[in-house]
Every structure is written in C-alpha cells, then in structure tokens.
C-alpha cells in the first residue's frame, strides 16, 4: 500500500533530490502551487492538492491546504477505529509525511523600507497549520521542516528503515520550536508597528496643539502597547566553548532579523571563536561607541570586563586611539578595541604591538589584514557602523529567578543642564563635562569618570560607595586629575565626593542632583571654586 507525502516548501533547496528518494521509497507526492510545478518540471509524478480535495486554490494562494481532506489525513489516528472509519467514510487518505517550510517573514521585514502590507503577506497560515498537525500526530505523520534533515531521512527511507519514535519526537519538537519562533517574530513586528502608529498619532496630536490632557491620554495609551504576554525568540547561532567560566556551558542565540550593525550581525574575519565574555565585552564596546555617533568625530573605545577602560576622540583615528590607550595603558591589555573608522596599516601596526582579544571596526585595509594575520588569535570583527544599533522600540532584557525584567534602552544624554554653583563651567569644561556624561552611563554603578574634552583619564566602576569610586578614578588618573572634570552616574549622598575631587585638583563636576543633601554638595563646590552642573537624571547600570 502506497503512502502519501505532502510537500509544500518556499525554500526549495534539495527538495527535488529528497522527493526522488521518497518517491522511490514508495511515497506518492501531494503538492501545491509553485512546489508542484518545480517537482513536475524535474520529472516527478505529483498530485495537485486541488485535484485531491476537489476544491480550487484561491485568494492568491491564501486558501489551498486548509481543507478537511488535508487535515483529516494529517491528524487521523491510524490505531483508532473511529478515526479510520471517518476517514474511509469521507474519502480521506492518510498522509504519512509532511515536508513544509515557511514563508520568509523575518527576511522580508529585514529589507530596508519594506511596506507593512508586504510583510503581512509573508505571514504563513497553511504551512504552520500543516506542520503543527503533523507534529501533534508524529507517530503516524512525520513532520519535516528543516532542509538539513532531508539527507538522513531520505537515506533511511530509501533503505527501507523505520524512523524511530525518538527521531519523530525530535522532528516534532523542531517544528514547534520553529513555528513558535516564527509566531514570536510576527508578534514582535506587529507590536512594533502598533507602537510606531501610537507614537505617530500622539506626535500629530501634539503638533496640532492638543491639550496637556490629550497628551497625557496618548502617553497612557502608548504605555498600554507593552504586551500582557512578553514573547522573545532567538535563533541558535553558535555553540560557545564555555560561559563566563569553563565549568559553565553556553550558546549564542541571535535575533532572527539582526541588523548588520549588531554583534550577532558582525562578520568575523579571523581569530579564535568568540567566547561568552568576548561577546558581552564587544557588545558593551559597540554600545559606547554608538553614543558618540552624533559628534561625527573619529572615536576609539577600549573595554575590559564590560567597562570602558579608555575612550578617546581625535582629529584622526590614530589620535583617537592614542588618547584611548593613554587613558589606561595597563587595563587595555587583553581587552577589546573598537574604532569607529576603518583600520589602516599604521593603526594596525600599533594594535598588533599589544595583546588584544578583539579589534572591531567598520572595515580593515588589506595592509591591516596582512599585519593581523601574523597574530592569528586576535579576533577581527567587521560590522556596519553607518546603521543605528538601536531603534526606539528596542528593549533591554534581564533574566531573574522566575521572571524577566524588560526596560527601554537608556539612550538619554541630558534632559537639562543646570549650573547650581556660583561659578559656571568654562567652555572647555563644558565640553569635558558633556564628554564625561556620555561615558559615565556605560560604567557599572557606582560610577565615577574623570575626563578632558577628548579622553577619559580615570574610571571608578562598580563600587559599593560613591566616594570609593571617586578615589579609584583619581588614583588611576594620577597627576592628570588636576584640571580635569568629574562625572557621577547618580547624586552625591553627602559632600565627601566633592571634597575628595577638590583635593585632587578637579575643577568641574556633573551629576544628576536630587539628594536631600544637595545643598551640602553645592556648598562644598562653592568653597573649593568648583563649577557643578545638575542634569536631573541618573544613569545607573547594574
């Protein structure tokens, strides 16, 4: 007795060869539209679904497999007499193999400027329905969603071998994993579209002179766009050697439509495989570098353990690197260096003269590649730095025991800039304070940054008290602390940090303000002749 195989694929890689194998193994092929034409052109015998169901394909192919003769054949239990009787009564053939892959929704929405209507048309309905039905009934109807499985399944069926229960369950699990990922991508896209339209409507209302009450209602409505059920879905990218420590297993998963301006979209040109810690550090470096995009200046960021250890701006990328290196020539050892300009031969010469884990840049000249080739372990990452890494709808996730924390990306620079001391910062101090304020939000709290207008000088990160962080930053800066400025990610709970800064010769401070003892800090700054600015916002990074 022959068996039926239902084949309907968007990705036609290997489908002709696989179909030949199963046809030789005794399967009759049932197919639809473009897949049927593709197989017929290859000389394979095919029964069209509409000929089998007696119901024409219609509505631009939206309705073709959603029919009882198809789903009865997928879901019918062959060891259930009632099911078998109903199948015979309604002339439903048992379908024993389903080979289906889905419309490329994530590829479609990744295209620049894709229209909403085009994206919606790439939402597959029949494919997931058939796959889920077959996966549910995997004992009798084997589901195949991944072209990578064609080879071993085709070989087994051609040799007359049975596909084991565990293999069938594994194939079913793959179906549900991929369809869940598919649905999550659609849900995320539609949520993003809804948010954009809500924000556009709110902006239009504001532009038309809507009242504060209307704006308030729009804001409340915008907040409702956060879903009641938060779904995140990622695709396996690579196995990692280990996690943060050698005894921890780890894998890297990527967003289905990750931008070329992200770590998961980067191209590795050479070097050892990226480790768990490499990926985290590289991502931190990229986020910091992106915060300087609007300045349109050459910039170099050096990162160690997800904290910046040196940041430099310059007229040239070489000058920016030298400033970043001089900021902390000790900590940069074994770290990550990320320039926002192409790496040429002279810069590569400098970089290959030190031990680095990763160099990440928009591109590398042929001369630079040749120089790095002598250091085969250095990982070179190339990624598009002309594209924004974050969009307004992007979120930050933090897994906690029994739950998930979700927040907006901290992309704020300064909502206000209020001088609270008798002395206002000079123009040079203003530029240095703005530079330091950009940097401090990327340093683990409690965080203190000492800087000039073009480079960091000392960084105190992750301390349990603020004055302790200040002392570390000052010690690192040494004599360079004199005449520098200081940025704090949160307010000063007392005046001790100001006194410590004054003793080191720091001339200006930027901090959020908001402490019940702000007056004491302001008084201390006035006593020491320090200019101090309040931004009205903090930048905790835990």
Secondary structure as a PSIPRED ss2 file (coil, helix, strand):
# PSIPRED VFORMAT (PSIPRED V4.0)

   1 X C   1.000  0.000  0.000
   2 X C   1.000  0.000  0.000
   3 X E   0.000  0.000  1.000
   4 X E   0.000  0.000  1.000
   5 X E   0.000  0.000  1.000
   6 X E   0.000  0.000  1.000
   7 X E   0.000  0.000  1.000
   8 X E   0.000  0.000  1.000
   9 X C   1.000  0.000  0.000
  10 X C   1.000  0.000  0.000
  11 X C   1.000  0.000  0.000
  12 X C   1.000  0.000  0.000
  13 X C   1.000  0.000  0.000
  14 X C   1.000  0.000  0.000
  15 X H   0.000  1.000  0.000
  16 X H   0.000  1.000  0.000
  17 X H   0.000  1.000  0.000
  18 X H   0.000  1.000  0.000
  19 X H   0.000  1.000  0.000
  20 X H   0.000  1.000  0.000
  21 X H   0.000  1.000  0.000
  22 X H   0.000  1.000  0.000
  23 X H   0.000  1.000  0.000
  24 X H   0.000  1.000  0.000
  25 X C   1.000  0.000  0.000
  26 X C   1.000  0.000  0.000
  27 X E   0.000  0.000  1.000
  28 X E   0.000  0.000  1.000
  29 X E   0.000  0.000  1.000
  30 X E   0.000  0.000  1.000
  31 X E   0.000  0.000  1.000
  32 X C   1.000  0.000  0.000
  33 X H   0.000  1.000  0.000
  34 X H   0.000  1.000  0.000
  35 X H   0.000  1.000  0.000
  36 X H   0.000  1.000  0.000
  37 X H   0.000  1.000  0.000
  38 X H   0.000  1.000  0.000
  39 X H   0.000  1.000  0.000
  40 X H   0.000  1.000  0.000
  41 X H   0.000  1.000  0.000
  42 X C   1.000  0.000  0.000
  43 X C   1.000  0.000  0.000
  44 X C   1.000  0.000  0.000
  45 X C   1.000  0.000  0.000
  46 X C   1.000  0.000  0.000
  47 X E   0.000  0.000  1.000
  48 X E   0.000  0.000  1.000
  49 X H   0.000  1.000  0.000
  50 X H   0.000  1.000  0.000
  51 X H   0.000  1.000  0.000
  52 X H   0.000  1.000  0.000
  53 X H   0.000  1.000  0.000
  54 X C   1.000  0.000  0.000
  55 X C   1.000  0.000  0.000
  56 X C   1.000  0.000  0.000
  57 X C   1.000  0.000  0.000
  58 X E   0.000  0.000  1.000
  59 X C   1.000  0.000  0.000
  60 X C   1.000  0.000  0.000
  61 X C   1.000  0.000  0.000
  62 X C   1.000  0.000  0.000
  63 X E   0.000  0.000  1.000
  64 X C   1.000  0.000  0.000
  65 X C   1.000  0.000  0.000
  66 X C   1.000  0.000  0.000
  67 X C   1.000  0.000  0.000
  68 X H   0.000  1.000  0.000
  69 X H   0.000  1.000  0.000
  70 X H   0.000  1.000  0.000
  71 X H   0.000  1.000  0.000
  72 X H   0.000  1.000  0.000
  73 X H   0.000  1.000  0.000
  74 X H   0.000  1.000  0.000
  75 X H   0.000  1.000  0.000
  76 X C   1.000  0.000  0.000
  77 X C   1.000  0.000  0.000
  78 X C   1.000  0.000  0.000
  79 X C   1.000  0.000  0.000
  80 X C   1.000  0.000  0.000
  81 X H   0.000  1.000  0.000
  82 X H   0.000  1.000  0.000
  83 X H   0.000  1.000  0.000
  84 X H   0.000  1.000  0.000
  85 X H   0.000  1.000  0.000
  86 X H   0.000  1.000  0.000
  87 X H   0.000  1.000  0.000
  88 X H   0.000  1.000  0.000
  89 X H   0.000  1.000  0.000
  90 X C   1.000  0.000  0.000
  91 X C   1.000  0.000  0.000
  92 X C   1.000  0.000  0.000
  93 X C   1.000  0.000  0.000
  94 X C   1.000  0.000  0.000
  95 X E   0.000  0.000  1.000
  96 X E   0.000  0.000  1.000
  97 X E   0.000  0.000  1.000
  98 X E   0.000  0.000  1.000
  99 X E   0.000  0.000  1.000
 100 X E   0.000  0.000  1.000
 101 X C   1.000  0.000  0.000
 102 X C   1.000  0.000  0.000
 103 X C   1.000  0.000  0.000
 104 X C   1.000  0.000  0.000
 105 X H   0.000  1.000  0.000
 106 X H   0.000  1.000  0.000
 107 X H   0.000  1.000  0.000
 108 X H   0.000  1.000  0.000
 109 X H   0.000  1.000  0.000
 110 X C   1.000  0.000  0.000
 111 X C   1.000  0.000  0.000
 112 X C   1.000  0.000  0.000
 113 X C   1.000  0.000  0.000
 114 X C   1.000  0.000  0.000
 115 X C   1.000  0.000  0.000
 116 X H   0.000  1.000  0.000
 117 X H   0.000  1.000  0.000
 118 X H   0.000  1.000  0.000
 119 X H   0.000  1.000  0.000
 120 X H   0.000  1.000  0.000
 121 X H   0.000  1.000  0.000
 122 X C   1.000  0.000  0.000
 123 X C   1.000  0.000  0.000
 124 X C   1.000  0.000  0.000
 125 X C   1.000  0.000  0.000
 126 X H   0.000  1.000  0.000
 127 X H   0.000  1.000  0.000
 128 X H   0.000  1.000  0.000
 129 X H   0.000  1.000  0.000
 130 X H   0.000  1.000  0.000
 131 X H   0.000  1.000  0.000
 132 X H   0.000  1.000  0.000
 133 X H   0.000  1.000  0.000
 134 X H   0.000  1.000  0.000
 135 X H   0.000  1.000  0.000
 136 X H   0.000  1.000  0.000
 137 X C   1.000  0.000  0.000
 138 X C   1.000  0.000  0.000
 139 X C   1.000  0.000  0.000
 140 X C   1.000  0.000  0.000
 141 X C   1.000  0.000  0.000
 142 X E   0.000  0.000  1.000
 143 X E   0.000  0.000  1.000
 144 X E   0.000  0.000  1.000
 145 X C   1.000  0.000  0.000
 146 X C   1.000  0.000  0.000
 147 X H   0.000  1.000  0.000
 148 X H   0.000  1.000  0.000
 149 X H   0.000  1.000  0.000
 150 X H   0.000  1.000  0.000
 151 X H   0.000  1.000  0.000
 152 X H   0.000  1.000  0.000
 153 X H   0.000  1.000  0.000
 154 X H   0.000  1.000  0.000
 155 X H   0.000  1.000  0.000
 156 X H   0.000  1.000  0.000
 157 X H   0.000  1.000  0.000
 158 X H   0.000  1.000  0.000
 159 X C   1.000  0.000  0.000
 160 X C   1.000  0.000  0.000
 161 X C   1.000  0.000  0.000
 162 X C   1.000  0.000  0.000
 163 X C   1.000  0.000  0.000
 164 X C   1.000  0.000  0.000
 165 X H   0.000  1.000  0.000
 166 X H   0.000  1.000  0.000
 167 X H   0.000  1.000  0.000
 168 X H   0.000  1.000  0.000
 169 X H   0.000  1.000  0.000
 170 X H   0.000  1.000  0.000
 171 X H   0.000  1.000  0.000
 172 X H   0.000  1.000  0.000
 173 X H   0.000  1.000  0.000
 174 X H   0.000  1.000  0.000
 175 X H   0.000  1.000  0.000
 176 X H   0.000  1.000  0.000
 177 X H   0.000  1.000  0.000
 178 X H   0.000  1.000  0.000
 179 X H   0.000  1.000  0.000
 180 X H   0.000  1.000  0.000
 181 X H   0.000  1.000  0.000
 182 X H   0.000  1.000  0.000
 183 X H   0.000  1.000  0.000
 184 X H   0.000  1.000  0.000
 185 X H   0.000  1.000  0.000
 186 X H   0.000  1.000  0.000
 187 X H   0.000  1.000  0.000
 188 X H   0.000  1.000  0.000
 189 X H   0.000  1.000  0.000
 190 X H   0.000  1.000  0.000
 191 X H   0.000  1.000  0.000
 192 X H   0.000  1.000  0.000
 193 X H   0.000  1.000  0.000
 194 X H   0.000  1.000  0.000
 195 X H   0.000  1.000  0.000
 196 X H   0.000  1.000  0.000
 197 X H   0.000  1.000  0.000
 198 X H   0.000  1.000  0.000
 199 X H   0.000  1.000  0.000
 200 X H   0.000  1.000  0.000
 201 X H   0.000  1.000  0.000
 202 X H   0.000  1.000  0.000
 203 X H   0.000  1.000  0.000
 204 X H   0.000  1.000  0.000
 205 X H   0.000  1.000  0.000
 206 X H   0.000  1.000  0.000
 207 X H   0.000  1.000  0.000
 208 X C   1.000  0.000  0.000
 209 X C   1.000  0.000  0.000
 210 X C   1.000  0.000  0.000
 211 X C   1.000  0.000  0.000
 212 X H   0.000  1.000  0.000
 213 X H   0.000  1.000  0.000
 214 X H   0.000  1.000  0.000
 215 X H   0.000  1.000  0.000
 216 X H   0.000  1.000  0.000
 217 X H   0.000  1.000  0.000
 218 X H   0.000  1.000  0.000
 219 X H   0.000  1.000  0.000
 220 X H   0.000  1.000  0.000
 221 X H   0.000  1.000  0.000
 222 X H   0.000  1.000  0.000
 223 X H   0.000  1.000  0.000
 224 X C   1.000  0.000  0.000
 225 X C   1.000  0.000  0.000
 226 X C   1.000  0.000  0.000
 227 X C   1.000  0.000  0.000
 228 X C   1.000  0.000  0.000
 229 X C   1.000  0.000  0.000
 230 X C   1.000  0.000  0.000
 231 X C   1.000  0.000  0.000
 232 X C   1.000  0.000  0.000
 233 X C   1.000  0.000  0.000
 234 X C   1.000  0.000  0.000
 235 X E   0.000  0.000  1.000
 236 X E   0.000  0.000  1.000
 237 X E   0.000  0.000  1.000
 238 X E   0.000  0.000  1.000
 239 X E   0.000  0.000  1.000
 240 X E   0.000  0.000  1.000
 241 X C   1.000  0.000  0.000
 242 X C   1.000  0.000  0.000
 243 X C   1.000  0.000  0.000
 244 X C   1.000  0.000  0.000
 245 X C   1.000  0.000  0.000
 246 X C   1.000  0.000  0.000
 247 X C   1.000  0.000  0.000
 248 X C   1.000  0.000  0.000
 249 X C   1.000  0.000  0.000
 250 X E   0.000  0.000  1.000
 251 X E   0.000  0.000  1.000
 252 X E   0.000  0.000  1.000
 253 X E   0.000  0.000  1.000
 254 X E   0.000  0.000  1.000
 255 X C   1.000  0.000  0.000
 256 X C   1.000  0.000  0.000
 257 X C   1.000  0.000  0.000
 258 X C   1.000  0.000  0.000
 259 X C   1.000  0.000  0.000
 260 X C   1.000  0.000  0.000
 261 X C   1.000  0.000  0.000
 262 X C   1.000  0.000  0.000
 263 X C   1.000  0.000  0.000
 264 X C   1.000  0.000  0.000
 265 X C   1.000  0.000  0.000
 266 X C   1.000  0.000  0.000
 267 X E   0.000  0.000  1.000
 268 X E   0.000  0.000  1.000
 269 X E   0.000  0.000  1.000
 270 X E   0.000  0.000  1.000
 271 X C   1.000  0.000  0.000
 272 X C   1.000  0.000  0.000
 273 X C   1.000  0.000  0.000
 274 X C   1.000  0.000  0.000
 275 X C   1.000  0.000  0.000
 276 X H   0.000  1.000  0.000
 277 X H   0.000  1.000  0.000
 278 X H   0.000  1.000  0.000
 279 X H   0.000  1.000  0.000
 280 X H   0.000  1.000  0.000
 281 X H   0.000  1.000  0.000
 282 X H   0.000  1.000  0.000
 283 X H   0.000  1.000  0.000
 284 X H   0.000  1.000  0.000
 285 X H   0.000  1.000  0.000
 286 X H   0.000  1.000  0.000
 287 X H   0.000  1.000  0.000
 288 X H   0.000  1.000  0.000
 289 X H   0.000  1.000  0.000
 290 X H   0.000  1.000  0.000
 291 X C   1.000  0.000  0.000
 292 X C   1.000  0.000  0.000
 293 X H   0.000  1.000  0.000
 294 X H   0.000  1.000  0.000
 295 X H   0.000  1.000  0.000
 296 X C   1.000  0.000  0.000
 297 X C   1.000  0.000  0.000
 298 X E   0.000  0.000  1.000
 299 X E   0.000  0.000  1.000
 300 X E   0.000  0.000  1.000
 301 X E   0.000  0.000  1.000
 302 X E   0.000  0.000  1.000
 303 X E   0.000  0.000  1.000
 304 X E   0.000  0.000  1.000
 305 X C   1.000  0.000  0.000
 306 X C   1.000  0.000  0.000
 307 X E   0.000  0.000  1.000
 308 X E   0.000  0.000  1.000
 309 X E   0.000  0.000  1.000
 310 X E   0.000  0.000  1.000
 311 X E   0.000  0.000  1.000
 312 X E   0.000  0.000  1.000
 313 X E   0.000  0.000  1.000
 314 X E   0.000  0.000  1.000
 315 X C   1.000  0.000  0.000
 316 X C   1.000  0.000  0.000
 317 X H   0.000  1.000  0.000
 318 X H   0.000  1.000  0.000
 319 X H   0.000  1.000  0.000
 320 X H   0.000  1.000  0.000
 321 X H   0.000  1.000  0.000
 322 X H   0.000  1.000  0.000
 323 X H   0.000  1.000  0.000
 324 X H   0.000  1.000  0.000
 325 X H   0.000  1.000  0.000
 326 X H   0.000  1.000  0.000
 327 X H   0.000  1.000  0.000
 328 X C   1.000  0.000  0.000
 329 X C   1.000  0.000  0.000
 330 X C   1.000  0.000  0.000
 331 X C   1.000  0.000  0.000
 332 X C   1.000  0.000  0.000
 333 X C   1.000  0.000  0.000
 334 X C   1.000  0.000  0.000
 335 X E   0.000  0.000  1.000
 336 X E   0.000  0.000  1.000
 337 X E   0.000  0.000  1.000
 338 X E   0.000  0.000  1.000
 339 X E   0.000  0.000  1.000
 340 X C   1.000  0.000  0.000
 341 X C   1.000  0.000  0.000
 342 X C   1.000  0.000  0.000
 343 X E   0.000  0.000  1.000
 344 X C   1.000  0.000  0.000
 345 X H   0.000  1.000  0.000
 346 X H   0.000  1.000  0.000
 347 X H   0.000  1.000  0.000
 348 X H   0.000  1.000  0.000
 349 X H   0.000  1.000  0.000
 350 X H   0.000  1.000  0.000
 351 X H   0.000  1.000  0.000
 352 X C   1.000  0.000  0.000
 353 X C   1.000  0.000  0.000
 354 X C   1.000  0.000  0.000
 355 X C   1.000  0.000  0.000
 356 X E   0.000  0.000  1.000
 357 X E   0.000  0.000  1.000
 358 X E   0.000  0.000  1.000
 359 X E   0.000  0.000  1.000
 360 X E   0.000  0.000  1.000
 361 X E   0.000  0.000  1.000
 362 X C   1.000  0.000  0.000
 363 X C   1.000  0.000  0.000
 364 X E   0.000  0.000  1.000
 365 X C   1.000  0.000  0.000
 366 X H   0.000  1.000  0.000
 367 X H   0.000  1.000  0.000
 368 X H   0.000  1.000  0.000
 369 X H   0.000  1.000  0.000
 370 X H   0.000  1.000  0.000
 371 X H   0.000  1.000  0.000
 372 X H   0.000  1.000  0.000
 373 X C   1.000  0.000  0.000
 374 X C   1.000  0.000  0.000
 375 X C   1.000  0.000  0.000
 376 X C   1.000  0.000  0.000
 377 X C   1.000  0.000  0.000
 378 X C   1.000  0.000  0.000
 379 X E   0.000  0.000  1.000
 380 X E   0.000  0.000  1.000
 381 X E   0.000  0.000  1.000
 382 X E   0.000  0.000  1.000
 383 X C   1.000  0.000  0.000
 384 X C   1.000  0.000  0.000
 385 X C   1.000  0.000  0.000
 386 X C   1.000  0.000  0.000
 387 X C   1.000  0.000  0.000
 388 X C   1.000  0.000  0.000
 389 X C   1.000  0.000  0.000
 390 X C   1.000  0.000  0.000
 391 X C   1.000  0.000  0.000
 392 X C   1.000  0.000  0.000
 393 X C   1.000  0.000  0.000
 394 X C   1.000  0.000  0.000
 395 X E   0.000  0.000  1.000
 396 X E   0.000  0.000  1.000
 397 X E   0.000  0.000  1.000
 398 X E   0.000  0.000  1.000
 399 X E   0.000  0.000  1.000
 400 X E   0.000  0.000  1.000
 401 X C   1.000  0.000  0.000
 402 X C   1.000  0.000  0.000
 403 X E   0.000  0.000  1.000
 404 X E   0.000  0.000  1.000
 405 X E   0.000  0.000  1.000
 406 X E   0.000  0.000  1.000
 407 X E   0.000  0.000  1.000
 408 X E   0.000  0.000  1.000
 409 X C   1.000  0.000  0.000
 410 X C   1.000  0.000  0.000
 411 X C   1.000  0.000  0.000
 412 X C   1.000  0.000  0.000
 413 X C   1.000  0.000  0.000
 414 X C   1.000  0.000  0.000
 415 X C   1.000  0.000  0.000
 416 X C   1.000  0.000  0.000
 417 X C   1.000  0.000  0.000
 418 X E   0.000  0.000  1.000
 419 X E   0.000  0.000  1.000
 420 X C   1.000  0.000  0.000
 421 X C   1.000  0.000  0.000
 422 X C   1.000  0.000  0.000
 423 X C   1.000  0.000  0.000
 424 X C   1.000  0.000  0.000
 425 X C   1.000  0.000  0.000
 426 X C   1.000  0.000  0.000
 427 X H   0.000  1.000  0.000
 428 X H   0.000  1.000  0.000
 429 X H   0.000  1.000  0.000
 430 X H   0.000  1.000  0.000
 431 X H   0.000  1.000  0.000
 432 X H   0.000  1.000  0.000
 433 X H   0.000  1.000  0.000
 434 X H   0.000  1.000  0.000
 435 X H   0.000  1.000  0.000
 436 X H   0.000  1.000  0.000
 437 X H   0.000  1.000  0.000
 438 X H   0.000  1.000  0.000
 439 X H   0.000  1.000  0.000
 440 X H   0.000  1.000  0.000
 441 X C   1.000  0.000  0.000
 442 X C   1.000  0.000  0.000
 443 X C   1.000  0.000  0.000
 444 X C   1.000  0.000  0.000
 445 X C   1.000  0.000  0.000
 446 X C   1.000  0.000  0.000
 447 X C   1.000  0.000  0.000
 448 X E   0.000  0.000  1.000
 449 X E   0.000  0.000  1.000
 450 X E   0.000  0.000  1.000
 451 X E   0.000  0.000  1.000
 452 X C   1.000  0.000  0.000
 453 X C   1.000  0.000  0.000
 454 X C   1.000  0.000  0.000
 455 X E   0.000  0.000  1.000
 456 X E   0.000  0.000  1.000
 457 X E   0.000  0.000  1.000
 458 X E   0.000  0.000  1.000
 459 X E   0.000  0.000  1.000
 460 X E   0.000  0.000  1.000
 461 X C   1.000  0.000  0.000
 462 X C   1.000  0.000  0.000
 463 X C   1.000  0.000  0.000
 464 X C   1.000  0.000  0.000
 465 X C   1.000  0.000  0.000
 466 X H   0.000  1.000  0.000
 467 X H   0.000  1.000  0.000
 468 X H   0.000  1.000  0.000
 469 X H   0.000  1.000  0.000
 470 X H   0.000  1.000  0.000
 471 X H   0.000  1.000  0.000
 472 X H   0.000  1.000  0.000
 473 X H   0.000  1.000  0.000
 474 X H   0.000  1.000  0.000
 475 X H   0.000  1.000  0.000
 476 X H   0.000  1.000  0.000
 477 X H   0.000  1.000  0.000
 478 X H   0.000  1.000  0.000
 479 X H   0.000  1.000  0.000
 480 X H   0.000  1.000  0.000
 481 X H   0.000  1.000  0.000
 482 X C   1.000  0.000  0.000
 483 X C   1.000  0.000  0.000
 484 X C   1.000  0.000  0.000
 485 X E   0.000  0.000  1.000
 486 X E   0.000  0.000  1.000
 487 X E   0.000  0.000  1.000
 488 X E   0.000  0.000  1.000
 489 X C   1.000  0.000  0.000
 490 X C   1.000  0.000  0.000
 491 X C   1.000  0.000  0.000
 492 X C   1.000  0.000  0.000
 493 X C   1.000  0.000  0.000
 494 X C   1.000  0.000  0.000
 495 X C   1.000  0.000  0.000
 496 X H   0.000  1.000  0.000
 497 X H   0.000  1.000  0.000
 498 X H   0.000  1.000  0.000
 499 X H   0.000  1.000  0.000
 500 X H   0.000  1.000  0.000
 501 X H   0.000  1.000  0.000
 502 X H   0.000  1.000  0.000
 503 X H   0.000  1.000  0.000
 504 X C   1.000  0.000  0.000
 505 X C   1.000  0.000  0.000
 506 X C   1.000  0.000  0.000
 507 X C   1.000  0.000  0.000
 508 X E   0.000  0.000  1.000
 509 X E   0.000  0.000  1.000
 510 X E   0.000  0.000  1.000
 511 X E   0.000  0.000  1.000
 512 X C   1.000  0.000  0.000
 513 X C   1.000  0.000  0.000
 514 X C   1.000  0.000  0.000
 515 X C   1.000  0.000  0.000
 516 X C   1.000  0.000  0.000
 517 X C   1.000  0.000  0.000
 518 X H   0.000  1.000  0.000
 519 X H   0.000  1.000  0.000
 520 X H   0.000  1.000  0.000
 521 X H   0.000  1.000  0.000
 522 X H   0.000  1.000  0.000
 523 X H   0.000  1.000  0.000
 524 X H   0.000  1.000  0.000
 525 X H   0.000  1.000  0.000
 526 X H   0.000  1.000  0.000
 527 X H   0.000  1.000  0.000
 528 X H   0.000  1.000  0.000
 529 X C   1.000  0.000  0.000
 530 X C   1.000  0.000  0.000
 531 X E   0.000  0.000  1.000
 532 X E   0.000  0.000  1.000
 533 X E   0.000  0.000  1.000
 534 X E   0.000  0.000  1.000
 535 X C   1.000  0.000  0.000
 536 X C   1.000  0.000  0.000
 537 X C   1.000  0.000  0.000
 538 X C   1.000  0.000  0.000
 539 X C   1.000  0.000  0.000
 540 X C   1.000  0.000  0.000
 541 X C   1.000  0.000  0.000
 542 X C   1.000  0.000  0.000
